[in-house]
Amino acid sequence: MTLSIQREITEAVRPPRALYLRWPFGRPLGEAGHRNQQLHVLLAALELFASVREPGTIVAPEWPWRRTRFSDPLIEGSGPPHA
Amino acid sequence: MKVSADVPWAEATVPIERATLGLVTTGGVHLRSEAAFDMSDPRGDPSHRVLPADASPADLAITHDSYDKRAALRDINVVYPLERLRELVAAGRLGGLTERHVGLMGHVEDPLLPGLTGTTAPEVARLMRDQRADIVLLVPA
């Protein structure tokens, strides 16, 4: 499966599964040093891989760049990302 | 493997907590000790580099002129999240990682595209298949 930061290209290429993030080029996992953000991206990608059944599905979480709070997803009870 | 009309597809048959993941980045990541991607050709470089899973960030370099590398140079996890994936494995959220991952340089134009699609891509697929990867994650830059 693939991460994507250019939706139009992903729609044209049609990978099996894609997680699209409307974030700046060069930052597909988020900001440098932002561990929580990076972990959330990876966990969302893994969840997508496990749950999607329709080939070519693109999932786009609503995580506005620099306006989303990411807690530590490895701590039990931590909430989902939110703007 | 089911093939839809135009999308290659393989069912997820292993729970994520037991799955093995291989990582592919197009961010131009390679070992410092190996040849960099060729930036002298404006049409790009369709080759790939094998990245050992035990390589530390200090062992890695980035060669790519077509994206803003500043964040990736400060934290390579931005385009090659191996450290983060190791954390997920340690936390039991992912089964494991392959021993070798792959770096590509994502800027490739004709007439070099057949080298990417006809040579590099099948080699990368074989590498992942031979390592029994259940999941391959492609990270663009």
Backbone of each chain as ProteinMPNN parsed JSONL, in Angstrom:
{"seq_chain_A": "MTLSIQREITEAVRPPRALYLRWPFGRPLGEAGHRNQQLHVLLAALELFASVREPGTIVAPEWPWRRTRFSDPLIEGSGPPHA", "coords_chain_A": {"N_chain_A": [[0.845, -1.183, 0.0], [0.304, 2.369, -0.303], [1.464, 5.567, 0.811], [0.259, 8.841, 0.112], [0.742, 12.058, -1.263], [-0.11, 13.457, -3.341], [-2.978, 13.619, -4.694], [-4.155, 13.515, -7.254], [-2.319, 12.211, -8.847], [-2.21, 9.734, -7.572], [-4.811, 8.848, -8.004], [-4.699, 8.471, -10.723], [-2.728, 6.524, -11.037], [-3.64, 4.379, -9.52], [-3.0, 2.599, -7.151], [-3.165, -0.399, -5.064], [-4.097, 0.229, -2.434], [-4.38, 3.293, -0.722], [-3.271, 5.911, 1.409], [-4.104, 9.098, 1.713], [-2.664, 12.192, 2.324], [-3.077, 15.554, 2.821], [-0.677, 17.205, 2.771], [2.44, 19.087, 2.861], [4.787, 18.711, 0.135], [7.514, 16.476, 0.497], [7.058, 15.834, 3.092], [5.692, 13.369, 3.877], [5.252, 11.76, 6.117], [4.822, 13.625, 7.958], [5.909, 16.184, 10.246], [9.369, 16.91, 10.907], [10.809, 15.169, 13.559], [8.41, 14.845, 14.862], [7.171, 12.588, 16.48], [4.722, 11.387, 17.376], [2.879, 12.123, 15.4], [3.994, 10.861, 13.147], [3.763, 8.18, 13.926], [0.978, 7.921, 14.05], [0.295, 8.205, 11.35], [1.441, 5.902, 10.258], [0.038, 3.904, 11.65], [-2.541, 4.406, 10.751], [-2.207, 3.755, 8.073], [-1.671, 1.02, 8.289], [-4.065, 0.135, 9.375], [-5.745, 0.73, 7.29], [-4.746, -1.038, 5.372], [-5.518, -3.451, 6.489], [-8.289, -3.327, 6.534], [-9.535, -2.44, 4.176], [-11.374, -3.485, 1.336], [-11.93, -3.011, -1.263], [-10.336, -2.756, -4.263], [-8.071, -0.16, -5.124], [-8.888, 1.781, -3.37], [-8.817, 4.955, -1.811], [-8.036, 6.511, 1.113], [-8.622, 9.371, 3.043], [-7.659, 10.914, 5.733], [-8.921, 13.492, 7.905], [-6.785, 15.578, 8.666], [-5.625, 18.415, 9.159], [-2.764, 20.216, 8.108], [-0.407, 21.089, 10.494], [-2.413, 21.901, 12.161], [-3.484, 19.909, 13.555], [-3.793, 17.897, 16.407], [-1.744, 15.423, 17.733], [-1.761, 12.714, 19.764], [0.178, 10.394, 21.777], [0.034, 7.401, 20.251], [0.655, 4.954, 21.259], [0.136, 4.843, 23.867], [-2.183, 3.645, 26.075], [-5.582, 4.519, 25.817], [-5.158, 6.986, 24.764], [-6.369, 9.609, 22.734], [-7.895, 9.945, 19.411], [-6.368, 11.638, 16.562], [-6.981, 15.17, 16.389], [-8.309, 18.263, 15.197]], "CA_chain_A": [[0.0, 0.0, 0.0], [1.116, 3.557, -0.454], [1.075, 6.891, 1.263], [0.119, 9.736, -1.029], [0.584, 13.484, -1.007], [-0.606, 14.038, -4.587], [-4.15, 12.783, -4.936], [-4.454, 13.328, -8.675], [-1.418, 11.172, -9.352], [-2.647, 8.463, -6.997], [-6.025, 8.44, -8.703], [-4.336, 8.024, -12.07], [-1.905, 5.314, -10.955], [-4.501, 3.353, -8.929], [-2.391, 1.551, -6.327], [-4.194, -1.193, -4.401], [-4.638, 0.947, -1.269], [-3.601, 4.52, -0.516], [-3.635, 6.861, 2.459], [-3.787, 10.412, 1.157], [-2.519, 13.262, 3.301], [-2.943, 16.831, 2.119], [0.446, 17.813, 3.474], [3.432, 19.588, 1.902], [5.771, 17.787, -0.45], [8.691, 16.252, 1.33], [6.671, 15.543, 4.468], [4.602, 12.395, 3.848], [4.969, 11.256, 7.458], [4.591, 14.762, 8.819], [7.013, 17.095, 10.556], [10.584, 16.344, 11.469], [10.821, 15.042, 15.01], [7.055, 14.728, 15.42], [7.012, 11.128, 16.601], [3.312, 10.982, 17.473], [2.276, 12.283, 14.077], [4.504, 9.814, 12.278], [3.167, 6.909, 14.335], [-0.431, 7.903, 13.638], [0.231, 7.956, 9.908], [1.722, 4.49, 10.007], [-1.063, 3.087, 12.154], [-3.666, 4.587, 9.834], [-1.898, 2.976, 6.874], [-1.833, -0.397, 8.605], [-5.504, -0.094, 9.519], [-6.271, 0.743, 5.92], [-4.354, -2.29, 4.727], [-6.269, -4.565, 7.058], [-9.742, -3.195, 6.476], [-10.073, -2.133, 2.852], [-11.667, -4.65, 0.49], [-12.146, -2.564, -2.624], [-9.084, -2.322, -4.891], [-8.004, 1.232, -5.566], [-9.445, 2.694, -2.367], [-7.985, 6.027, -1.25], [-8.597, 7.046, 2.354], [-8.02, 10.676, 3.327], [-8.036, 11.415, 7.061], [-9.011, 14.952, 8.03], [-5.714, 16.006, 9.561], [-5.031, 19.623, 8.578], [-1.336, 20.418, 8.39], [-0.043, 21.954, 11.616], [-3.579, 22.261, 12.973], [-3.996, 18.671, 14.134], [-3.036, 17.446, 17.578], [-1.508, 13.979, 17.709], [-1.279, 12.178, 21.03], [0.991, 9.189, 21.628], [-0.913, 6.316, 20.013], [1.078, 3.727, 21.929], [-0.322, 4.932, 25.244], [-3.58, 3.217, 26.12], [-6.516, 5.563, 26.176], [-4.904, 8.254, 24.068], [-7.44, 9.818, 21.785], [-7.528, 10.068, 18.005], [-5.936, 12.992, 16.177], [-8.072, 16.114, 16.228], [-7.888, 19.628, 14.854]], "C_chain_A": [[0.882, 1.235, 0.0], [0.564, 4.731, 0.335], [1.018, 7.775, 0.025], [0.05, 11.174, -0.556], [0.195, 14.223, -2.29], [-1.785, 13.194, -5.043], [-4.373, 12.511, -6.413], [-3.56, 12.267, -9.298], [-1.845, 9.807, -8.828], [-3.897, 7.959, -7.706], [-5.72, 7.925, -10.105], [-3.592, 6.696, -12.035], [-2.709, 4.125, -10.432], [-3.725, 2.245, -8.223], [-3.479, 0.777, -5.601], [-4.905, -0.449, -3.263], [-3.767, 2.192, -1.062], [-4.179, 5.335, 0.622], [-3.165, 8.221, 1.976], [-3.784, 11.448, 2.271], [-2.252, 14.556, 2.555], [-1.897, 17.676, 2.849], [1.492, 18.248, 2.463], [4.32, 18.483, 1.337], [6.95, 17.639, 0.498], [8.36, 15.909, 2.765], [5.536, 14.52, 4.532], [4.269, 11.819, 5.213], [4.744, 12.402, 8.433], [5.861, 15.542, 9.083], [8.205, 16.354, 11.148], [10.476, 16.309, 12.987], [9.449, 14.857, 15.651], [6.675, 13.242, 15.467], [5.544, 10.709, 16.599], [2.627, 11.046, 16.113], [2.703, 11.149, 13.151], [3.891, 8.457, 12.635], [1.703, 6.823, 13.917], [-0.577, 7.641, 12.15], [0.435, 6.472, 9.629], [0.583, 3.599, 10.494], [-2.296, 3.221, 11.265], [-3.443, 3.784, 8.558], [-2.098, 1.487, 7.137], [-3.314, -0.748, 8.766], [-6.172, -0.154, 8.148], [-5.972, -0.58, 5.233], [-5.235, -3.441, 5.194], [-7.757, -4.514, 6.739], [-10.311, -3.001, 5.073], [-10.252, -3.395, 2.028], [-11.811, -4.277, -0.968], [-10.827, -2.087, -3.226], [-9.15, -0.875, -5.348], [-8.556, 2.239, -4.572], [-8.4, 3.709, -1.913], [-8.713, 6.549, -0.011], [-7.861, 8.336, 2.684], [-8.47, 11.156, 4.698], [-8.063, 12.937, 7.071], [-8.012, 15.415, 9.079], [-5.044, 17.247, 8.97], [-3.602, 19.827, 9.04], [-1.146, 21.464, 9.474], [-1.241, 22.452, 12.413], [-4.217, 21.031, 13.612], [-3.131, 18.279, 15.314], [-2.958, 15.923, 17.552], [-0.979, 13.56, 19.084], [-0.451, 10.932, 20.754], [0.068, 7.989, 21.436], [-0.536, 5.019, 20.703], [0.737, 3.75, 23.415], [-1.813, 4.592, 25.263], [-4.484, 4.369, 26.537], [-6.256, 6.896, 25.503], [-5.93, 8.402, 22.961], [-6.962, 9.882, 20.364], [-7.017, 11.466, 17.708], [-7.144, 13.911, 16.032], [-7.527, 17.506, 15.976], [-8.269, 20.588, 15.974]], "O_chain_A": [[2.079, 1.147, 0.275], [-0.647, 4.87, 0.506], [1.656, 7.484, -0.986], [-0.617, 11.48, 0.433], [0.172, 15.454, -2.326], [-1.605, 12.171, -5.703], [-4.741, 11.398, -6.79], [-3.991, 11.515, -10.171], [-1.837, 8.827, -9.574], [-4.019, 6.764, -7.975], [-6.411, 7.04, -10.609], [-3.796, 5.842, -12.898], [-2.483, 2.99, -10.853], [-3.779, 1.087, -8.637], [-4.614, 1.248, -5.526], [-6.13, -0.487, -3.141], [-2.547, 2.129, -1.216], [-5.395, 5.441, 0.786], [-1.964, 8.462, 1.846], [-4.734, 11.576, 3.043], [-1.318, 14.646, 1.758], [-2.2, 18.707, 3.451], [1.44, 17.82, 1.31], [4.564, 17.463, 1.983], [7.321, 18.575, 1.206], [9.262, 15.711, 3.58], [4.518, 14.775, 5.176], [3.127, 11.428, 5.453], [4.5, 12.166, 9.617], [6.775, 15.563, 8.259], [8.062, 15.319, 11.799], [10.099, 17.296, 13.618], [9.353, 14.725, 16.871], [5.957, 12.733, 14.606], [5.168, 9.774, 15.893], [1.891, 10.137, 15.729], [1.877, 10.553, 12.459], [3.543, 7.677, 11.748], [1.242, 5.769, 13.478], [-1.486, 6.922, 11.735], [-0.31, 5.866, 8.859], [0.21, 2.642, 9.815], [-3.017, 2.246, 11.054], [-4.382, 3.198, 8.02], [-2.64, 0.775, 6.291], [-3.754, -1.814, 8.336], [-7.046, -0.983, 7.896], [-6.842, -1.168, 4.591], [-5.644, -4.292, 4.404], [-8.414, -5.554, 6.68], [-11.459, -3.365, 4.817], [-9.387, -4.271, 2.022], [-11.812, -5.157, -1.829], [-10.254, -1.108, -2.746], [-10.16, -0.426, -5.891], [-8.68, 3.422, -4.889], [-7.246, 3.361, -1.662], [-9.865, 6.975, -0.088], [-6.633, 8.395, 2.616], [-9.545, 11.743, 4.824], [-7.32, 13.587, 6.336], [-8.365, 15.618, 10.241], [-3.993, 17.132, 8.34], [-3.276, 19.635, 10.212], [-1.66, 22.578, 9.382], [-1.096, 23.338, 13.255], [-5.329, 21.089, 14.137], [-1.902, 18.318, 15.244], [-3.962, 15.233, 17.375], [0.095, 13.986, 19.51], [-0.388, 10.467, 19.615], [-0.619, 7.596, 22.379], [-1.33, 4.079, 20.728], [1.015, 2.792, 24.136], [-2.602, 5.199, 24.539], [-4.19, 5.097, 27.485], [-7.041, 7.833, 25.651], [-6.313, 7.42, 22.325], [-5.757, 9.875, 20.113], [-7.208, 12.381, 18.508], [-8.21, 13.474, 15.599], [-6.459, 17.883, 16.457], [-8.002, 21.786, 15.878]]}, "seq_chain_B": "MKVSADVPWAEATVPIERATLGLVTTGGVHLRSEAAFDMSDPRGDPSHRVLPADASPADLAITHDSYDKRAALRDINVVYPLERLRELVAAGRLGGLTERHVGLMGHVEDPLLPGLTGTTAPEVARLMRDQRADIVLLVPA", "coords_chain_B": {"N_chain_B": [[-3.919, -14.506, -6.125], [-6.058, -11.878, -6.558], [-6.908, -10.08, -9.428], [-8.072, -7.067, -10.265], [-9.817, -5.187, -12.747], [-8.026, -3.118, -13.381], [-6.365, -2.766, -11.232], [-3.829, -4.056, -9.303], [-4.1, -6.608, -6.844], [-3.965, -7.984, -3.609], [-5.218, -10.007, -1.098], [-5.452, -9.128, 2.364], [-4.146, -11.321, 4.442], [-2.99, -11.934, 6.807], [-3.102, -11.073, 10.203], [-2.377, -7.73, 11.255], [-0.827, -7.562, 13.539], [0.733, -9.757, 13.34], [1.985, -9.524, 10.964], [4.566, -9.119, 8.477], [6.457, -6.411, 7.398], [7.675, -4.665, 4.582], [9.601, -1.895, 3.557], [9.486, 0.75, 1.252], [10.916, 3.562, -0.092], [10.64, 6.544, -2.002], [12.204, 8.65, -1.653], [14.872, 9.051, -2.207], [16.723, 7.816, -0.535], [19.699, 6.26, 0.616], [22.472, 4.074, 1.457], [25.211, 5.653, 3.052], [27.639, 4.631, 2.416], [27.42, 3.662, -0.094], [26.938, 4.144, -3.676], [25.593, 7.268, -4.615], [22.366, 8.356, -5.84], [22.071, 9.228, -9.282], [22.404, 12.466, -10.014], [23.164, 13.933, -12.123], [21.919, 13.476, -14.477], [19.227, 14.964, -15.976], [16.888, 13.613, -16.407], [16.556, 11.845, -14.436], [17.024, 8.959, -12.23], [16.627, 5.623, -12.464], [17.356, 3.543, -10.819], [17.676, 1.337, -7.904], [18.294, 1.107, -4.364], [19.362, -1.143, -1.904], [18.406, -1.277, 1.423], [19.671, -2.092, 4.437], [17.956, -3.45, 7.239], [19.076, -2.96, 9.7], [20.431, -0.615, 9.504], [21.436, 2.499, 10.769], [20.146, 5.871, 11.252], [22.396, 7.483, 10.896], [23.875, 6.056, 9.109], [22.745, 6.501, 6.717], [21.956, 8.388, 3.756], [20.58, 11.086, 1.806], [19.815, 11.549, -1.517], [18.459, 13.558, -3.764], [16.953, 15.79, -5.859], [14.478, 16.858, -6.278], [12.59, 17.521, -4.394], [11.684, 19.276, -1.387], [14.022, 18.767, 0.888], [14.567, 19.42, 3.489], [13.166, 18.792, 5.9], [13.366, 16.005, 5.888], [16.133, 15.651, 6.022], [16.629, 16.522, 8.556], [15.203, 14.697, 10.021], [15.025, 11.558, 9.198], [12.925, 9.825, 9.29], [10.758, 11.098, 8.243], [10.582, 10.535, 5.534], [11.42, 7.98, 5.46], [10.411, 5.924, 7.477], [11.656, 4.07, 9.363], [12.563, 3.84, 12.035], [10.252, 4.522, 13.451], [8.592, 2.437, 12.622], [9.916, 0.31, 13.794], [9.33, 0.894, 16.431], [6.607, 0.355, 16.452], [6.627, -2.384, 16.028], [7.937, -3.201, 18.372], [6.011, -2.504, 20.184], [4.113, -4.318, 19.68], [2.249, -3.813, 17.745], [2.674, -4.313, 15.151], [3.799, -7.097, 13.265], [6.479, -7.641, 12.336], [9.546, -6.68, 10.612], [10.951, -6.728, 7.324], [14.282, -7.869, 6.45], [15.623, -6.386, 4.65], [15.152, -3.29, 3.076], [13.996, -0.793, 0.689], [15.355, 1.848, -1.259], [14.447, 4.367, -3.487], [14.812, 6.82, -6.076], [12.598, 9.219, -6.717], [12.221, 10.796, -9.029], [11.812, 10.243, -12.255], [11.985, 10.193, -15.703], [10.86, 9.682, -19.119], [13.43, 8.879, -21.455], [13.886, 6.973, -19.471], [11.978, 5.681, -17.99], [11.107, 2.998, -18.727], [13.213, 1.513, -17.628], [12.695, 1.8, -14.943], [10.097, 0.682, -14.628], [10.32, -1.756, -15.943], [12.634, -3.064, -15.076], [13.676, -2.225, -12.451], [11.326, -2.14, -10.775], [10.257, -4.865, -10.924], [12.482, -6.172, -9.75], [12.471, -5.114, -7.168], [10.001, -6.017, -6.305], [10.468, -8.767, -6.341], [12.437, -8.951, -4.376], [10.979, -8.262, -2.094], [9.046, -10.238, -2.11], [10.651, -12.54, -1.836], [11.529, -12.189, 0.73], [9.29, -12.701, 2.042], [7.411, -10.708, 2.662], [4.451, -9.505, 4.093], [3.181, -7.158, 3.863], [3.831, -4.34, 1.868], [5.0, -1.168, 2.182], [4.814, 1.817, 0.532], [6.462, 4.82, 0.454], [6.149, 8.053, -0.585], [7.93, 11.022, -1.655]], "CA_chain_B": [[-4.035, -13.057, -6.085], [-7.115, -11.383, -7.426], [-6.541, -8.91, -10.212], [-9.245, -6.39, -10.774], [-9.635, -4.77, -14.135], [-6.835, -2.319, -13.588], [-5.673, -2.573, -9.97], [-3.319, -5.296, -8.713], [-4.708, -6.732, -5.522], [-3.738, -9.18, -2.808], [-5.968, -9.912, 0.149], [-4.716, -9.112, 3.621], [-4.445, -12.632, 5.014], [-2.322, -12.059, 8.101], [-3.379, -9.918, 11.068], [-1.282, -6.769, 11.301], [0.04, -7.857, 14.686], [1.649, -10.844, 12.973], [2.437, -9.287, 9.592], [5.918, -8.615, 8.205], [6.355, -5.257, 6.502], [8.849, -4.149, 3.867], [9.457, -0.454, 3.337], [10.064, 1.305, 0.035], [10.805, 5.01, -0.139], [11.117, 7.18, -3.226], [12.823, 9.895, -1.21], [16.294, 9.152, -2.519], [17.512, 7.33, 0.599], [20.667, 5.198, 0.312], [23.566, 3.993, 2.42], [26.302, 6.609, 2.788], [28.787, 3.897, 1.895], [27.157, 3.228, -1.463], [26.815, 5.208, -4.67], [24.395, 8.09, -4.564], [21.592, 8.399, -7.082], [22.718, 10.093, -10.263], [21.691, 13.724, -10.182], [23.695, 14.642, -13.281], [20.987, 13.287, -15.592], [17.972, 15.65, -15.616], [15.75, 12.705, -16.547], [16.456, 11.082, -13.201], [17.783, 7.731, -12.027], [15.624, 4.59, -12.176], [17.913, 2.418, -10.059], [17.257, 1.254, -6.523], [19.306, 0.749, -3.38], [18.879, -1.99, -0.818], [18.672, -0.654, 2.721], [19.587, -3.088, 5.513], [17.057, -3.044, 8.314], [19.824, -2.532, 10.887], [21.118, 0.656, 9.248], [20.994, 3.606, 11.615], [20.038, 7.112, 10.468], [23.731, 7.996, 10.575], [24.406, 5.273, 7.991], [21.936, 6.797, 5.539], [22.028, 9.701, 3.135], [19.489, 11.367, 0.864], [20.2, 12.212, -2.765], [17.217, 13.795, -4.521], [16.894, 17.236, -6.075], [13.155, 17.291, -6.739], [11.643, 17.88, -3.336], [12.265, 19.994, -0.262], [14.561, 17.71, 1.751], [15.008, 19.939, 4.789], [12.591, 18.022, 7.004], [13.909, 14.646, 5.846], [17.526, 15.689, 6.462], [16.621, 16.66, 10.026], [14.607, 13.48, 10.59], [14.827, 10.704, 8.025], [11.623, 9.161, 9.411], [9.772, 11.831, 7.448], [10.436, 9.833, 4.245], [11.852, 6.586, 5.622], [10.043, 5.818, 8.892], [12.062, 2.775, 9.91], [12.578, 3.896, 13.497], [8.85, 4.489, 13.904], [8.087, 1.077, 12.406], [10.506, -0.531, 14.855], [8.553, 1.128, 17.659], [5.337, -0.365, 16.339], [6.92, -3.8, 16.241], [8.238, -3.381, 19.794], [4.758, -2.333, 20.924], [3.202, -5.396, 19.317], [1.223, -3.333, 16.82], [3.069, -4.839, 13.843], [4.504, -8.344, 13.548], [7.914, -7.552, 12.132], [10.034, -5.99, 9.417], [11.884, -7.492, 6.505], [15.678, -7.541, 6.753], [16.095, -5.411, 3.672], [14.163, -2.374, 2.528], [14.431, -0.269, -0.613], [15.324, 3.268, -1.558], [14.369, 4.796, -4.887], [14.8, 8.274, -6.285], [11.3, 9.244, -7.373], [12.117, 11.58, -10.247], [12.243, 9.465, -13.41], [11.241, 10.564, -16.911], [11.261, 9.013, -20.355], [13.298, 7.453, -21.795], [14.36, 6.107, -18.383], [10.856, 5.014, -17.324], [11.116, 1.526, -18.883], [14.159, 0.951, -16.669], [12.024, 1.761, -13.646], [8.964, -0.244, -14.612], [10.648, -3.076, -16.477], [13.774, -3.693, -14.384], [13.735, -1.949, -11.014], [10.103, -2.54, -10.058], [10.233, -6.324, -10.716], [13.518, -6.571, -8.791], [12.007, -4.754, -5.829], [8.909, -6.945, -5.975], [11.084, -10.077, -6.043], [13.105, -8.823, -3.082], [9.974, -8.289, -1.039], [8.436, -11.567, -2.112], [11.623, -13.505, -1.309], [11.597, -11.978, 2.177], [7.96, -13.042, 2.574], [6.704, -9.543, 3.192], [2.988, -9.537, 4.002], [2.788, -5.789, 3.507], [4.886, -3.438, 1.386], [4.553, 0.22, 2.319], [5.52, 2.748, -0.339], [6.423, 6.185, 0.97], [6.612, 9.023, -1.566], [8.515, 12.224, -1.076]], "C_chain_B": [[-5.101, -12.62, -7.076], [-6.595, -10.173, -8.176], [-7.82, -8.282, -10.717], [-8.906, -5.867, -12.159], [-8.35, -3.99, -14.33], [-6.032, -2.093, -12.313], [-5.145, -3.909, -9.451], [-3.782, -5.396, -7.267], [-4.314, -8.049, -4.878], [-4.488, -8.998, -1.5], [-5.024, -9.838, 1.334], [-5.075, -10.387, 4.367], [-3.845, -12.847, 6.398], [-2.715, -10.866, 8.96], [-2.156, -9.022, 11.168], [-0.304, -7.104, 12.419], [1.001, -9.014, 14.413], [2.282, -10.637, 11.599], [3.87, -8.77, 9.556], [5.821, -7.537, 7.137], [7.7, -4.93, 5.867], [8.578, -2.71, 3.465], [10.173, -0.034, 2.058], [9.849, 2.812, 0.058], [11.292, 5.526, -1.481], [11.814, 8.491, -2.908], [14.316, 10.003, -1.465], [17.212, 8.683, -1.401], [18.451, 6.204, 0.155], [21.699, 5.145, 1.421], [24.631, 5.014, 2.038], [27.476, 5.92, 2.112], [28.594, 3.451, 0.443], [26.966, 4.433, -2.383], [25.505, 5.955, -4.501], [23.609, 7.933, -5.862], [22.206, 9.468, -7.984], [21.883, 11.349, -10.49], [22.186, 14.497, -11.411], [22.773, 14.526, -14.494], [19.656, 13.94, -15.224], [16.736, 14.763, -15.758], [15.632, 11.763, -15.35], [17.318, 9.84, -13.18], [16.809, 6.639, -11.634], [16.127, 3.437, -11.308], [17.363, 2.393, -8.633], [18.45, 0.895, -5.641], [18.655, -0.128, -2.314], [19.33, -1.37, 0.498], [18.56, -1.713, 3.815], [18.741, -2.575, 6.662], [17.806, -2.566, 9.548], [20.631, -1.258, 10.644], [20.556, 1.731, 10.169], [20.836, 4.857, 10.745], [21.395, 7.671, 10.066], [24.356, 7.256, 9.382], [23.782, 5.676, 6.663], [22.148, 8.219, 5.042], [20.826, 9.85, 2.205], [20.07, 12.101, -0.33], [18.956, 12.345, -3.619], [17.076, 15.295, -4.654], [15.489, 17.755, -6.348], [12.131, 17.487, -5.633], [12.403, 18.603, -2.228], [12.709, 18.987, 0.793], [14.828, 18.156, 3.181], [14.452, 19.134, 5.953], [13.2, 16.62, 7.054], [15.364, 14.606, 6.311], [17.626, 15.872, 7.971], [16.126, 15.376, 10.692], [14.229, 12.569, 9.426], [13.503, 9.936, 8.099], [10.536, 9.858, 8.598], [9.556, 11.16, 6.082], [10.814, 8.356, 4.334], [11.645, 6.244, 7.094], [10.433, 4.508, 9.555], [12.061, 2.775, 11.432], [11.165, 3.823, 14.057], [8.266, 3.083, 13.729], [8.664, 0.115, 13.448], [9.744, -0.346, 16.159], [7.241, 0.363, 17.604], [5.535, -1.864, 16.541], [7.162, -4.055, 17.732], [6.976, -3.293, 20.646], [3.737, -3.413, 20.588], [2.113, -4.994, 18.335], [1.482, -3.805, 15.384], [3.943, -6.059, 14.115], [6.009, -8.242, 13.427], [8.243, -6.812, 10.85], [10.924, -6.925, 8.613], [13.314, -7.06, 6.831], [16.256, -6.518, 5.784], [14.921, -4.583, 3.162], [14.749, -1.733, 1.278], [14.327, 1.248, -0.678], [15.302, 3.487, -3.064], [14.485, 6.312, -4.929], [13.617, 8.547, -7.206], [11.165, 10.086, -8.623], [12.694, 10.77, -11.401], [11.361, 9.834, -14.596], [11.656, 9.663, -18.063], [12.558, 9.653, -20.868], [13.77, 6.492, -20.713], [13.232, 5.33, -17.705], [10.826, 3.498, -17.539], [12.119, 0.845, -17.959], [13.535, 0.82, -15.293], [10.955, 0.675, -13.616], [9.352, -1.66, -15.035], [11.761, -3.798, -15.748], [13.699, -3.487, -12.875], [12.509, -2.47, -10.275], [10.012, -4.057, -9.884], [11.301, -6.804, -9.734], [13.084, -6.268, -7.359], [10.889, -5.708, -5.386], [9.473, -8.316, -5.596], [11.75, -10.05, -4.671], [12.096, -8.932, -1.952], [9.309, -9.665, -0.958], [9.379, -12.593, -1.483], [11.792, -13.375, 0.202], [10.248, -12.246, 2.854], [7.294, -11.847, 3.267], [5.2, -9.74, 3.013], [2.437, -8.201, 3.536], [4.024, -5.094, 2.94], [4.309, -2.037, 1.452], [5.43, 1.107, 1.459], [5.34, 4.16, 0.196], [6.963, 7.128, -0.088], [7.319, 10.173, -0.88], [7.851, 13.467, -1.665]], "O_chain_B": [[-5.052, -12.945, -8.262], [-5.909, -9.33, -7.598], [-8.559, -8.883, -11.496], [-7.809, -6.099, -12.667], [-7.656, -4.173, -15.33], [-5.097, -1.292, -12.32], [-5.937, -4.813, -9.185], [-3.847, -4.395, -6.553], [-4.328, -9.098, -5.522], [-4.397, -7.945, -0.868], [-3.935, -10.411, 1.314], [-6.19, -10.519, 4.87], [-4.159, -13.826, 7.076], [-2.663, -9.735, 8.478], [-1.025, -9.507, 11.167], [0.907, -6.947, 12.261], [1.959, -9.226, 15.156], [3.034, -11.489, 11.127], [4.327, -8.083, 10.47], [5.183, -7.727, 6.101], [8.732, -4.921, 6.538], [7.463, -2.357, 3.081], [11.318, -0.416, 1.817], [8.721, 3.28, 0.211], [12.255, 4.998, -2.037], [11.993, 9.339, -3.782], [14.96, 10.94, -0.994], [18.364, 9.11, -1.328], [18.05, 5.308, -0.588], [21.793, 6.065, 2.233], [24.918, 5.218, 0.858], [28.214, 6.532, 1.339], [29.52, 2.92, -0.171], [26.85, 5.573, -1.934], [24.452, 5.358, -4.276], [24.132, 7.435, -6.859], [22.773, 10.459, -7.523], [20.802, 11.299, -11.077], [21.688, 15.583, -11.706], [22.822, 15.344, -15.413], [19.015, 13.52, -14.261], [15.658, 15.121, -15.283], [14.693, 10.969, -15.275], [18.224, 9.679, -13.998], [16.212, 6.716, -10.561], [15.405, 2.465, -11.087], [16.669, 3.318, -8.211], [19.483, 0.435, -6.129], [17.53, 0.128, -1.884], [20.489, -0.989, 0.657], [17.459, -2.188, 4.094], [18.807, -1.398, 7.015], [17.241, -1.84, 10.365], [21.431, -0.864, 11.493], [19.342, 1.854, 10.325], [21.34, 4.896, 9.623], [21.524, 8.272, 8.999], [25.259, 7.778, 8.728], [24.236, 5.245, 5.604], [22.475, 9.125, 5.808], [20.152, 8.877, 1.868], [20.727, 13.132, -0.187], [18.451, 11.352, -4.142], [17.079, 16.004, -3.648], [15.307, 18.942, -6.618], [10.936, 17.606, -5.905], [13.631, 18.536, -2.16], [11.882, 18.42, 1.506], [15.269, 17.355, 4.004], [15.181, 18.824, 6.895], [13.511, 16.109, 8.131], [15.785, 13.629, 6.931], [18.591, 15.43, 8.593], [16.571, 15.016, 11.782], [13.223, 12.794, 8.753], [13.014, 9.45, 7.079], [9.503, 9.257, 8.302], [8.453, 11.218, 5.537], [10.565, 7.581, 3.41], [12.595, 6.27, 7.876], [9.615, 3.899, 10.244], [11.608, 1.813, 12.052], [10.923, 3.126, 15.043], [7.532, 2.601, 14.591], [7.971, -0.786, 13.921], [9.533, -1.303, 16.905], [6.813, -0.212, 18.605], [4.702, -2.529, 17.155], [6.643, -5.023, 18.288], [6.88, -3.927, 21.696], [2.636, -3.43, 21.137], [1.162, -5.744, 18.115], [0.612, -3.705, 14.519], [4.727, -6.072, 15.064], [6.739, -8.699, 14.306], [7.361, -6.38, 10.107], [11.573, -7.81, 9.17], [13.525, -6.001, 7.422], [17.261, -5.869, 6.075], [13.849, -5.107, 2.861], [15.852, -2.076, 0.852], [13.354, 1.846, -0.219], [16.054, 2.86, -3.81], [14.276, 6.992, -3.924], [13.638, 8.139, -8.367], [10.096, 10.099, -9.233], [13.911, 10.623, -11.519], [10.135, 9.791, -14.502], [12.671, 8.97, -17.994], [12.746, 10.861, -20.72], [14.027, 5.322, -20.996], [13.499, 4.415, -16.926], [10.537, 2.769, -16.589], [11.895, -0.293, -17.546], [13.8, -0.136, -14.564], [10.913, -0.146, -12.7], [8.786, -2.64, -14.549], [11.831, -5.027, -15.794], [13.662, -4.452, -12.112], [12.637, -3.162, -9.265], [9.713, -4.509, -8.779], [11.06, -7.736, -8.967], [13.305, -7.069, -6.451], [10.849, -6.144, -4.236], [9.008, -8.946, -4.645], [11.644, -11.003, -3.899], [12.338, -9.622, -0.962], [9.046, -10.18, 0.129], [8.947, -13.424, -0.685], [12.155, -14.34, 0.876], [10.084, -12.05, 4.059], [6.692, -11.987, 4.332], [4.733, -10.095, 1.931], [1.382, -8.122, 2.908], [5.127, -5.243, 3.468], [3.268, -1.749, 0.861], [6.648, 1.145, 1.635], [4.218, 4.636, 0.369], [8.131, 7.019, -0.46], [7.303, 10.276, 0.346], [8.208, 14.588, -1.302]]}, "name": "protein", "num_of_chains": 2, "seq": "MTLSIQREITEAVRPPRALYLRWPFGRPLGEAGHRNQQLHVLLAALELFASVREPGTIVAPEWPWRRTRFSDPLIEGSGPPHAMKVSADVPWAEATVPIERATLGLVTTGGVHLRSEAAFDMSDPRGDPSHRVLPADASPADLAITHDSYDKRAALRDINVVYPLERLRELVAAGRLGGLTERHVGLMGHVEDPLLPGLTGTTAPEVARLMRDQRADIVLLVPA"}
